[in-house]
């Protein structure tokens, strides 16, 4: 399968660059060592591959080597293009430098022929020569790929295990338990990136899977080196943290000896701590009460207006104002009986005409209800949806 190369201006084409507790440190160190062993040591007891599987693996390895050579050639071309731009201050025409058409090749040859600067002519000739090398390498890749089954092109979000199981279950009809057993004893590669080619082989109850770069901008070997470096760095970091932890332990031991010699002081600190805990518990209770209470100011509308708690006007709805919380001098803990009793006599009213709750987004009959006695001298406000009133400030206008 031919590799599709990007068509961009020569000048723009460049290679893609891309204090814990003891048991945490020990666990991290063990994980790093295990991961390094996975990459660096081949486990014993693996079944020997059949000649056919070995031949397929060797073919895939040849493809991988060729793709690596292609990438090296491409990087060399990028370097030449950069040098050309540096010398001439110009970009070459936008063509597919990795796969020149006969017409494009002819244009480049003509440019080489007419170029008087020997060094620039040499650069252009190098591009032409390396393009030929890349085309030959691609042709060899295509030739080798015809000897193998069709590969799987990795897409975003896929992983090697998923691809392997899908191949065995859906393409080869292998029983799930057997497929899991085959995959379990096969070395899978992670992480994989879009563009990788994964070659799956299954014959006579033998499964093999191999990976090549394909059209991806980075090779499997580059990824593996990067992962190994990250693991080594993680190991070094874990060792440094372990040493730091040991130093901390030694310091703590010295401190422990010192603290033992100050037992009386510790006992006093203990008592102080108990007192503080009691104070904190009281504060917590107060905070809980505050969080679960509604704060309200209750009075005649005129008085509430004079205090600036509510404000209205001609053709304007009456609204609760942002005022000092101290004006809401009454509170009700909503974890208990969520009712507010209103007596008309407290406001020099013979009868209570109406009761209004502000802000107006609290709806009568939905969020709260008002019930009057037979004489309308007293009323009870029941907060129906208590969680809506928690930590809120409301004004109750009695008229």
RONUKOL-871414 format. One record per residue (C-alpha): residue number from 0; residue in three letters; x, z, y. Coordinates in steps of 0.25 Angstrom, whole numbers, plus 5000, padded with zeros to 4 digits. Layout:
<sites>
+-----+-----+------+------+------+
!   k !   r !    x !    z !    y !
+-----+-----+------+------+------+
! NUM ! ALA !    X !    Z !    Y !
...
+-----+-----+------+------+------+
</sites>
This chain:
<sites>
+-----+-----+------+------+------+
!   k !   r !    x !    z !    y !
+-----+-----+------+------+------+
!   0 ! UNK ! 5000 ! 5000 ! 5000 !
!   1 ! UNK ! 5006 ! 4996 ! 5013 !
!   2 ! UNK ! 5008 ! 5006 ! 5024 !
!   3 ! UNK ! 5001 ! 5002 ! 5037 !
!   4 ! UNK ! 5010 ! 5004 ! 5049 !
!   5 ! UNK ! 5005 ! 5007 ! 5063 !
!   6 ! UNK ! 5005 ! 4997 ! 5074 !
!   7 ! UNK ! 5010 ! 5003 ! 5087 !
!   8 ! UNK ! 5020 ! 4999 ! 5098 !
!   9 ! UNK ! 5035 ! 5001 ! 5093 !
!  10 ! UNK ! 5037 ! 5011 ! 5105 !
!  11 ! UNK ! 5027 ! 5020 ! 5100 !
!  12 ! UNK ! 5030 ! 5021 ! 5085 !
!  13 ! UNK ! 5038 ! 5033 ! 5082 !
!  14 ! UNK ! 5039 ! 5041 ! 5069 !
!  15 ! UNK ! 5028 ! 5052 ! 5068 !
!  16 ! UNK ! 5034 ! 5067 ! 5071 !
!  17 ! UNK ! 5027 ! 5077 ! 5066 !
!  18 ! UNK ! 5023 ! 5196 ! 5058 !
!  19 ! UNK ! 5017 ! 5196 ! 5045 !
!  20 ! UNK ! 5015 ! 5207 ! 5034 !
!  21 ! UNK ! 5025 ! 5207 ! 5022 !
!  22 ! UNK ! 5015 ! 5201 ! 5012 !
!  23 ! UNK ! 5012 ! 5189 ! 5022 !
!  24 ! UNK ! 5027 ! 5186 ! 5023 !
!  25 ! UNK ! 5030 ! 5187 ! 5008 !
!  26 ! UNK ! 5018 ! 5179 ! 5005 !
!  27 ! UNK ! 5022 ! 5168 ! 5015 !
!  28 ! UNK ! 5036 ! 5168 ! 5009 !
!  29 ! UNK ! 5031 ! 5167 ! 4995 !
!  30 ! UNK ! 5022 ! 5155 ! 4999 !
!  31 ! UNK ! 5034 ! 5148 ! 5005 !
!  32 ! UNK ! 5043 ! 5150 ! 4993 !
!  33 ! UNK ! 5032 ! 5145 ! 4984 !
!  34 ! UNK ! 5029 ! 5132 ! 4993 !
!  35 ! UNK ! 5044 ! 5129 ! 4993 !
!  36 ! UNK ! 5045 ! 5130 ! 4978 !
!  37 ! UNK ! 5033 ! 5120 ! 4977 !
!  38 ! UNK ! 5041 ! 5110 ! 4985 !
!  39 ! UNK ! 5055 ! 5112 ! 4980 !
!  40 ! UNK ! 5053 ! 5115 ! 4965 !
!  41 ! UNK ! 5046 ! 5107 ! 4955 !
!  42 ! UNK ! 5038 ! 5116 ! 4946 !
!  43 ! UNK ! 5042 ! 5117 ! 4931 !
!  44 ! UNK ! 5032 ! 5112 ! 4920 !
!  45 ! UNK ! 5027 ! 5100 ! 4927 !
!  46 ! UNK ! 5022 ! 5089 ! 4917 !
!  47 ! UNK ! 5032 ! 5078 ! 4916 !
!  48 ! UNK ! 5026 ! 5065 ! 4923 !
!  49 ! UNK ! 5024 ! 5053 ! 4914 !
!  50 ! UNK ! 5032 ! 5040 ! 4916 !
!  51 ! UNK ! 5020 ! 5033 ! 4923 !
!  52 ! UNK ! 5018 ! 5045 ! 4932 !
!  53 ! UNK ! 5033 ! 5046 ! 4935 !
!  54 ! UNK ! 5033 ! 5031 ! 4938 !
!  55 ! UNK ! 5022 ! 5032 ! 4948 !
!  56 ! UNK ! 5029 ! 5044 ! 4955 !
!  57 ! UNK ! 5042 ! 5036 ! 4956 !
!  58 ! UNK ! 5034 ! 5024 ! 4962 !
!  59 ! UNK ! 5027 ! 5034 ! 4972 !
!  60 ! UNK ! 5041 ! 5040 ! 4976 !
!  61 ! UNK ! 5046 ! 5026 ! 4978 !
!  62 ! UNK ! 5035 ! 5023 ! 4988 !
!  63 ! UNK ! 5037 ! 5036 ! 4995 !
!  64 ! UNK ! 5052 ! 5033 ! 4997 !
!  65 ! UNK ! 5048 ! 5019 ! 5002 !
!  66 ! UNK ! 5038 ! 5025 ! 5012 !
!  67 ! UNK ! 5049 ! 5035 ! 5016 !
!  68 ! UNK ! 5058 ! 5023 ! 5019 !
!  69 ! UNK ! 5047 ! 5016 ! 5027 !
!  70 ! UNK ! 5045 ! 5028 ! 5035 !
!  71 ! UNK ! 5060 ! 5029 ! 5038 !
!  72 ! UNK ! 5060 ! 5014 ! 5042 !
!  73 ! UNK ! 5048 ! 5016 ! 5051 !
!  74 ! UNK ! 5056 ! 5028 ! 5058 !
!  75 ! UNK ! 5068 ! 5019 ! 5060 !
!  76 ! UNK ! 5059 ! 5008 ! 5066 !
!  77 ! UNK ! 5053 ! 5019 ! 5076 !
!  78 ! UNK ! 5067 ! 5023 ! 5080 !
!  79 ! UNK ! 5071 ! 5008 ! 5082 !
!  80 ! UNK ! 5058 ! 5006 ! 5091 !
!  81 ! UNK ! 5062 ! 5019 ! 5099 !
!  82 ! UNK ! 5076 ! 5013 ! 5101 !
!  83 ! UNK ! 5070 ! 5000 ! 5105 !
!  84 ! UNK ! 5061 ! 5006 ! 5115 !
!  85 ! UNK ! 5073 ! 5014 ! 5120 !
!  86 ! UNK ! 5082 ! 5002 ! 5122 !
!  87 ! UNK ! 5071 ! 4992 ! 5128 !
!  88 ! UNK ! 5061 ! 5001 ! 5134 !
!  89 ! UNK ! 5050 ! 4992 ! 5127 !
!  90 ! UNK ! 5041 ! 4993 ! 5115 !
!  91 ! UNK ! 5041 ! 4982 ! 5105 !
!  92 ! UNK ! 5027 ! 4975 ! 5103 !
!  93 ! UNK ! 5016 ! 4983 ! 5095 !
!  94 ! UNK ! 5018 ! 4979 ! 5080 !
!  95 ! UNK ! 5018 ! 4985 ! 5067 !
!  96 ! UNK ! 5033 ! 4988 ! 5066 !
!  97 ! UNK ! 5032 ! 4993 ! 5051 !
!  98 ! UNK ! 5026 ! 4980 ! 5047 !
!  99 ! UNK ! 5029 ! 4968 ! 5056 !
! 100 ! UNK ! 5020 ! 4956 ! 5053 !
! 101 ! UNK ! 5028 ! 4942 ! 5052 !
! 102 ! UNK ! 5024 ! 4939 ! 5067 !
! 103 ! UNK ! 5029 ! 4953 ! 5072 !
! 104 ! UNK ! 5041 ! 4951 ! 5064 !
! 105 ! UNK ! 5044 ! 4938 ! 5070 !
! 106 ! UNK ! 5041 ! 4943 ! 5084 !
! 107 ! UNK ! 5052 ! 4954 ! 5082 !
! 108 ! UNK ! 5062 ! 4944 ! 5076 !
! 109 ! UNK ! 5060 ! 4936 ! 5089 !
! 110 ! UNK ! 5062 ! 4948 ! 5097 !
! 111 ! UNK ! 5075 ! 4951 ! 5090 !
! 112 ! UNK ! 5080 ! 4937 ! 5091 !
! 113 ! UNK ! 5078 ! 4937 ! 5107 !
! 114 ! UNK ! 5083 ! 4951 ! 5109 !
! 115 ! UNK ! 5097 ! 4951 ! 5116 !
! 116 ! UNK ! 5100 ! 4966 ! 5115 !
! 117 ! UNK ! 5107 ! 4968 ! 5102 !
! 118 ! UNK ! 5103 ! 4982 ! 5100 !
! 119 ! UNK ! 5088 ! 4979 ! 5103 !
! 120 ! UNK ! 5089 ! 4967 ! 5094 !
! 121 ! UNK ! 5095 ! 4977 ! 5083 !
! 122 ! UNK ! 5083 ! 4986 ! 5085 !
! 123 ! UNK ! 5073 ! 4975 ! 5083 !
! 124 ! UNK ! 5080 ! 4970 ! 5071 !
! 125 ! UNK ! 5080 ! 4984 ! 5065 !
! 126 ! UNK ! 5065 ! 4985 ! 5067 !
! 127 ! UNK ! 5063 ! 4972 ! 5060 !
! 128 ! UNK ! 5072 ! 4976 ! 5048 !
! 129 ! UNK ! 5065 ! 4989 ! 5047 !
! 130 ! UNK ! 5052 ! 4983 ! 5047 !
! 131 ! UNK ! 5056 ! 4974 ! 5036 !
! 132 ! UNK ! 5061 ! 4986 ! 5028 !
! 133 ! UNK ! 5048 ! 4993 ! 5030 !
! 134 ! UNK ! 5040 ! 4981 ! 5025 !
! 135 ! UNK ! 5048 ! 4980 ! 5013 !
! 136 ! UNK ! 5047 ! 4995 ! 5010 !
! 137 ! UNK ! 5032 ! 4994 ! 5012 !
! 138 ! UNK ! 5031 ! 4982 ! 5003 !
! 139 ! UNK ! 5039 ! 4991 ! 4992 !
! 140 ! UNK ! 5029 ! 5002 ! 4994 !
! 141 ! UNK ! 5017 ! 4993 ! 4992 !
! 142 ! UNK ! 5024 ! 4987 ! 4980 !
! 143 ! UNK ! 5026 ! 5001 ! 4974 !
! 144 ! UNK ! 5011 ! 5005 ! 4977 !
! 145 ! UNK ! 5006 ! 4994 ! 4969 !
! 146 ! UNK ! 5012 ! 5001 ! 4957 !
! 147 ! UNK ! 5004 ! 5014 ! 4959 !
! 148 ! UNK ! 4989 ! 5017 ! 4960 !
! 149 ! UNK ! 4983 ! 5017 ! 4974 !
! 150 ! UNK ! 4987 ! 5030 ! 4982 !
! 151 ! UNK ! 4978 ! 5039 ! 4990 !
! 152 ! UNK ! 4980 ! 5038 ! 5005 !
! 153 ! UNK ! 4979 ! 5052 ! 5010 !
! 154 ! UNK ! 4969 ! 5055 ! 5021 !
! 155 ! UNK ! 4968 ! 5067 ! 5031 !
! 156 ! UNK ! 4963 ! 5080 ! 5024 !
! 157 ! UNK ! 4967 ! 5076 ! 5010 !
! 158 ! UNK ! 4976 ! 5084 ! 5001 !
! 159 ! UNK ! 4984 ! 5080 ! 4989 !
! 160 ! UNK ! 4976 ! 5089 ! 4979 !
! 161 ! UNK ! 4963 ! 5083 ! 4984 !
! 162 ! UNK ! 4968 ! 5069 ! 4982 !
! 163 ! UNK ! 4974 ! 5072 ! 4968 !
! 164 ! UNK ! 4961 ! 5078 ! 4963 !
! 165 ! UNK ! 4952 ! 5067 ! 4969 !
! 166 ! UNK ! 4961 ! 5057 ! 4962 !
! 167 ! UNK ! 4960 ! 5063 ! 4948 !
! 168 ! UNK ! 4945 ! 5067 ! 4949 !
! 169 ! UNK ! 4939 ! 5055 ! 4956 !
! 170 ! UNK ! 4949 ! 5044 ! 4953 !
! 171 ! UNK ! 4954 ! 5048 ! 4939 !
! 172 ! UNK ! 4942 ! 5056 ! 4934 !
! 173 ! UNK ! 4950 ! 5068 ! 4929 !
! 174 ! UNK ! 4943 ! 5081 ! 4926 !
! 175 ! UNK ! 4944 ! 5090 ! 4938 !
! 176 ! UNK ! 4951 ! 5101 ! 4930 !
! 177 ! UNK ! 4961 ! 5092 ! 4924 !
! 178 ! UNK ! 4963 ! 5085 ! 4938 !
! 179 ! UNK ! 4966 ! 5099 ! 4944 !
! 180 ! UNK ! 4976 ! 5102 ! 4933 !
! 181 ! UNK ! 4983 ! 5089 ! 4936 !
! 182 ! UNK ! 4984 ! 5091 ! 4951 !
! 183 ! UNK ! 4988 ! 5105 ! 4949 !
! 184 ! UNK ! 5001 ! 5101 ! 4942 !
! 185 ! UNK ! 5004 ! 5090 ! 4952 !
! 186 ! UNK ! 5012 ! 5091 ! 4964 !
! 187 ! UNK ! 5003 ! 5088 ! 4976 !
! 188 ! UNK ! 5008 ! 5086 ! 4990 !
! 189 ! UNK ! 5003 ! 5093 ! 5002 !
! 190 ! UNK ! 5001 ! 5091 ! 5014 !
! 191 ! UNK ! 4998 ! 5076 ! 5013 !
! 192 ! UNK ! 4995 ! 5068 ! 5026 !
! 193 ! UNK ! 4986 ! 5056 ! 5028 !
! 194 ! UNK ! 4993 ! 5043 ! 5024 !
! 195 ! UNK ! 5000 ! 5049 ! 5012 !
! 196 ! UNK ! 4998 ! 5041 ! 4999 !
! 197 ! UNK ! 4995 ! 5049 ! 4987 !
! 198 ! UNK ! 4997 ! 5043 ! 4973 !
! 199 ! UNK ! 4989 ! 5048 ! 4962 !
! 200 ! UNK ! 4992 ! 5045 ! 4947 !
! 201 ! UNK ! 4984 ! 5049 ! 4935 !
! 202 ! UNK ! 4986 ! 5044 ! 4921 !
! 203 ! UNK ! 4985 ! 5050 ! 4907 !
! 204 ! UNK ! 4981 ! 5063 ! 4913 !
! 205 ! UNK ! 4993 ! 5063 ! 4922 !
! 206 ! UNK ! 4992 ! 5065 ! 4937 !
! 207 ! UNK ! 5002 ! 5062 ! 4948 !
! 208 ! UNK ! 5002 ! 5061 ! 4963 !
! 209 ! UNK ! 5012 ! 5057 ! 4973 !
! 210 ! UNK ! 5012 ! 5055 ! 4988 !
! 211 ! UNK ! 5019 ! 5045 ! 4998 !
! 212 ! UNK ! 5019 ! 5044 ! 5013 !
! 213 ! UNK ! 5009 ! 5032 ! 5014 !
! 214 ! UNK ! 5005 ! 5030 ! 5028 !
! 215 ! UNK ! 5007 ! 5044 ! 5032 !
! 216 ! UNK ! 5017 ! 5047 ! 5044 !
! 217 ! UNK ! 5025 ! 5057 ! 5036 !
! 218 ! UNK ! 5030 ! 5057 ! 5022 !
! 219 ! UNK ! 5027 ! 5067 ! 5011 !
! 220 ! UNK ! 5042 ! 5071 ! 5011 !
! 221 ! UNK ! 5041 ! 5074 ! 5026 !
! 222 ! UNK ! 5029 ! 5082 ! 5024 !
! 223 ! UNK ! 5036 ! 5089 ! 5012 !
! 224 ! UNK ! 5048 ! 5092 ! 5020 !
! 225 ! UNK ! 5040 ! 5097 ! 5032 !
! 226 ! UNK ! 5032 ! 5107 ! 5022 !
! 227 ! UNK ! 5045 ! 5111 ! 5016 !
! 228 ! UNK ! 5051 ! 5114 ! 5030 !
! 229 ! UNK ! 5038 ! 5122 ! 5033 !
! 230 ! UNK ! 5039 ! 5130 ! 5020 !
! 231 ! UNK ! 5054 ! 5133 ! 5023 !
! 232 ! UNK ! 5051 ! 5137 ! 5037 !
! 233 ! UNK ! 5039 ! 5146 ! 5032 !
! 234 ! UNK ! 5049 ! 5152 ! 5022 !
! 235 ! UNK ! 5059 ! 5155 ! 5033 !
! 236 ! UNK ! 5049 ! 5161 ! 5042 !
! 237 ! UNK ! 5043 ! 5170 ! 5030 !
! 238 ! UNK ! 5058 ! 5175 ! 5027 !
! 239 ! UNK ! 5060 ! 5178 ! 5042 !
! 240 ! UNK ! 5047 ! 5185 ! 5042 !
! 241 ! UNK ! 5050 ! 5193 ! 5030 !
! 242 ! UNK ! 5063 ! 5197 ! 5036 !
! 243 ! UNK ! 5056 ! 5201 ! 5049 !
! 244 ! UNK ! 5046 ! 5208 ! 5041 !
! 245 ! UNK ! 5057 ! 5216 ! 5033 !
! 246 ! UNK ! 5063 ! 5220 ! 5046 !
! 247 ! UNK ! 5050 ! 5225 ! 5051 !
! 248 ! UNK ! 5048 ! 5233 ! 5038 !
! 249 ! UNK ! 5061 ! 5239 ! 5040 !
! 250 ! UNK ! 5058 ! 5243 ! 5055 !
! 251 ! UNK ! 5044 ! 5248 ! 5050 !
! 252 ! UNK ! 5051 ! 5257 ! 5040 !
! 253 ! UNK ! 5060 ! 5263 ! 5050 !
! 254 ! UNK ! 5048 ! 5265 ! 5059 !
! 255 ! UNK ! 5041 ! 5271 ! 5047 !
! 256 ! UNK ! 5052 ! 5282 ! 5046 !
! 257 ! UNK ! 5051 ! 5284 ! 5060 !
! 258 ! UNK ! 5036 ! 5286 ! 5060 !
! 259 ! UNK ! 5037 ! 5296 ! 5048 !
! 260 ! UNK ! 5046 ! 5304 ! 5057 !
! 261 ! UNK ! 5035 ! 5304 ! 5067 !
! 262 ! UNK ! 5023 ! 5309 ! 5058 !
! 263 ! UNK ! 5018 ! 5319 ! 5068 !
! 264 ! UNK ! 5017 ! 5308 ! 5079 !
! 265 ! UNK ! 5010 ! 5299 ! 5069 !
! 266 ! UNK ! 5000 ! 5309 ! 5066 !
! 267 ! UNK ! 4997 ! 5311 ! 5081 !
! 268 ! UNK ! 4996 ! 5296 ! 5082 !
! 269 ! UNK ! 4987 ! 5296 ! 5070 !
! 270 ! UNK ! 4978 ! 5305 ! 5077 !
! 271 ! UNK ! 4978 ! 5297 ! 5090 !
! 272 ! UNK ! 4975 ! 5285 ! 5082 !
! 273 ! UNK ! 4963 ! 5292 ! 5075 !
! 274 ! UNK ! 4958 ! 5296 ! 5089 !
! 275 ! UNK ! 4960 ! 5281 ! 5094 !
! 276 ! UNK ! 4953 ! 5276 ! 5082 !
! 277 ! UNK ! 4941 ! 5285 ! 5085 !
! 278 ! UNK ! 4941 ! 5280 ! 5100 !
! 279 ! UNK ! 4942 ! 5266 ! 5095 !
! 280 ! UNK ! 4930 ! 5269 ! 5085 !
! 281 ! UNK ! 4922 ! 5274 ! 5097 !
! 282 ! UNK ! 4926 ! 5262 ! 5105 !
! 283 ! UNK ! 4922 ! 5253 ! 5094 !
! 284 ! UNK ! 4908 ! 5260 ! 5093 !
! 285 ! UNK ! 4907 ! 5258 ! 5108 !
! 286 ! UNK ! 4911 ! 5243 ! 5107 !
! 287 ! UNK ! 4901 ! 5241 ! 5096 !
! 288 ! UNK ! 4890 ! 5247 ! 5104 !
! 289 ! UNK ! 4894 ! 5239 ! 5116 !
! 290 ! UNK ! 4894 ! 5226 ! 5107 !
! 291 ! UNK ! 4881 ! 5229 ! 5101 !
! 292 ! UNK ! 4874 ! 5234 ! 5114 !
! 293 ! UNK ! 4866 ! 5227 ! 5124 !
! 294 ! UNK ! 4868 ! 5231 ! 5139 !
! 295 ! UNK ! 4856 ! 5231 ! 5148 !
! 296 ! UNK ! 4852 ! 5234 ! 5162 !
! 297 ! UNK ! 4837 ! 5237 ! 5163 !
! 298 ! UNK ! 4829 ! 5238 ! 5176 !
! 299 ! UNK ! 4819 ! 5232 ! 5186 !
! 300 ! UNK ! 4822 ! 5217 ! 5189 !
! 301 ! UNK ! 4824 ! 5221 ! 5203 !
! 302 ! UNK ! 4834 ! 5231 ! 5200 !
! 303 ! UNK ! 4842 ! 5222 ! 5190 !
! 304 ! UNK ! 4842 ! 5211 ! 5201 !
! 305 ! UNK ! 4847 ! 5221 ! 5211 !
! 306 ! UNK ! 4859 ! 5225 ! 5202 !
! 307 ! UNK ! 4862 ! 5211 ! 5200 !
! 308 ! UNK ! 4859 ! 5211 ! 5185 !
! 309 ! UNK ! 4849 ! 5200 ! 5185 !
! 310 ! UNK ! 4847 ! 5189 ! 5196 !
! 311 ! UNK ! 4836 ! 5179 ! 5198 !
! 312 ! UNK ! 4830 ! 5171 ! 5209 !
! 313 ! UNK ! 4820 ! 5162 ! 5214 !
! 314 ! UNK ! 4818 ! 5151 ! 5203 !
! 315 ! UNK ! 4830 ! 5157 ! 5196 !
! 316 ! UNK ! 4830 ! 5165 ! 5183 !
! 317 ! UNK ! 4834 ! 5179 ! 5183 !
! 318 ! UNK ! 4847 ! 5181 ! 5176 !
! 319 ! UNK ! 4856 ! 5192 ! 5171 !
! 320 ! UNK ! 4869 ! 5193 ! 5180 !
! 321 ! UNK ! 4883 ! 5196 ! 5176 !
! 322 ! UNK ! 4885 ! 5210 ! 5182 !
! 323 ! UNK ! 4892 ! 5222 ! 5179 !
! 324 ! UNK ! 4890 ! 5227 ! 5164 !
! 325 ! UNK ! 4888 ! 5241 ! 5170 !
! 326 ! UNK ! 4874 ! 5237 ! 5175 !
! 327 ! UNK ! 4870 ! 5235 ! 5161 !
! 328 ! UNK ! 4870 ! 5250 ! 5159 !
! 329 ! UNK ! 4861 ! 5251 ! 5147 !
! 330 ! UNK ! 4864 ! 5247 ! 5133 !
! 331 ! UNK ! 4858 ! 5246 ! 5119 !
! 332 ! UNK ! 4865 ! 5246 ! 5106 !
! 333 ! UNK ! 4859 ! 5235 ! 5098 !
! 334 ! UNK ! 4863 ! 5240 ! 5085 !
! 335 ! UNK ! 4852 ! 5250 ! 5086 !
! 336 ! UNK ! 4837 ! 5248 ! 5091 !
! 337 ! UNK ! 4838 ! 5236 ! 5100 !
! 338 ! UNK ! 4827 ! 5241 ! 5110 !
! 339 ! UNK ! 4827 ! 5244 ! 5125 !
! 340 ! UNK ! 4816 ! 5253 ! 5130 !
! 341 ! UNK ! 4811 ! 5251 ! 5144 !
! 342 ! UNK ! 4802 ! 5261 ! 5151 !
! 343 ! UNK ! 4795 ! 5256 ! 5164 !
! 344 ! UNK ! 4796 ! 5270 ! 5170 !
! 345 ! UNK ! 4811 ! 5269 ! 5171 !
! 346 ! UNK ! 4809 ! 5258 ! 5181 !
! 347 ! UNK ! 4797 ! 5264 ! 5188 !
! 348 ! UNK ! 4788 ! 5254 ! 5181 !
! 349 ! UNK ! 4774 ! 5258 ! 5177 !
! 350 ! UNK ! 4773 ! 5246 ! 5168 !
! 351 ! UNK ! 4784 ! 5236 ! 5163 !
! 352 ! UNK ! 4779 ! 5222 ! 5166 !
! 353 ! UNK ! 4791 ! 5215 ! 5160 !
! 354 ! UNK ! 4805 ! 5216 ! 5154 !
! 355 ! UNK ! 4815 ! 5205 ! 5155 !
! 356 ! UNK ! 4829 ! 5204 ! 5149 !
! 357 ! UNK ! 4840 ! 5197 ! 5155 !
! 358 ! UNK ! 4848 ! 5188 ! 5152 !
! 359 ! UNK ! 4836 ! 5179 ! 5149 !
! 360 ! UNK ! 4842 ! 5172 ! 5137 !
! 361 ! UNK ! 4837 ! 5185 ! 5130 !
! 362 ! UNK ! 4823 ! 5180 ! 5126 !
! 363 ! UNK ! 4811 ! 5190 ! 5125 !
! 364 ! UNK ! 4805 ! 5189 ! 5111 !
! 365 ! UNK ! 4817 ! 5183 ! 5105 !
! 366 ! UNK ! 4829 ! 5192 ! 5109 !
! 367 ! UNK ! 4821 ! 5204 ! 5114 !
! 368 ! UNK ! 4807 ! 5209 ! 5115 !
! 369 ! UNK ! 4800 ! 5218 ! 5125 !
! 370 ! UNK ! 4789 ! 5227 ! 5121 !
! 371 ! UNK ! 4780 ! 5235 ! 5130 !
! 372 ! UNK ! 4772 ! 5248 ! 5127 !
! 373 ! UNK ! 4757 ! 5247 ! 5130 !
! 374 ! UNK ! 4759 ! 5253 ! 5144 !
! 375 ! UNK ! 4770 ! 5243 ! 5147 !
! 376 ! UNK ! 4778 ! 5256 ! 5153 !
! 377 ! UNK ! 4788 ! 5254 ! 5142 !
! 378 ! UNK ! 4795 ! 5243 ! 5134 !
! 379 ! UNK ! 4805 ! 5240 ! 5123 !
! 380 ! UNK ! 4815 ! 5229 ! 5123 !
! 381 ! UNK ! 4819 ! 5225 ! 5109 !
! 382 ! UNK ! 4831 ! 5217 ! 5108 !
! 383 ! UNK ! 4828 ! 5207 ! 5096 !
! 384 ! UNK ! 4841 ! 5199 ! 5095 !
! 385 ! UNK ! 4851 ! 5211 ! 5096 !
! 386 ! UNK ! 4864 ! 5203 ! 5094 !
! 387 ! UNK ! 4860 ! 5194 ! 5106 !
! 388 ! UNK ! 4860 ! 5207 ! 5115 !
! 389 ! UNK ! 4873 ! 5213 ! 5110 !
! 390 ! UNK ! 4883 ! 5215 ! 5121 !
! 391 ! UNK ! 4874 ! 5209 ! 5131 !
! 392 ! UNK ! 4869 ! 5213 ! 5145 !
! 393 ! UNK ! 4855 ! 5212 ! 5148 !
! 394 ! UNK ! 4846 ! 5216 ! 5160 !
! 395 ! UNK ! 4831 ! 5221 ! 5157 !
! 396 ! UNK ! 4822 ! 5219 ! 5169 !
! 397 ! UNK ! 4810 ! 5228 ! 5168 !
! 398 ! UNK ! 4798 ! 5225 ! 5177 !
+-----+-----+------+------+------+
</sites>
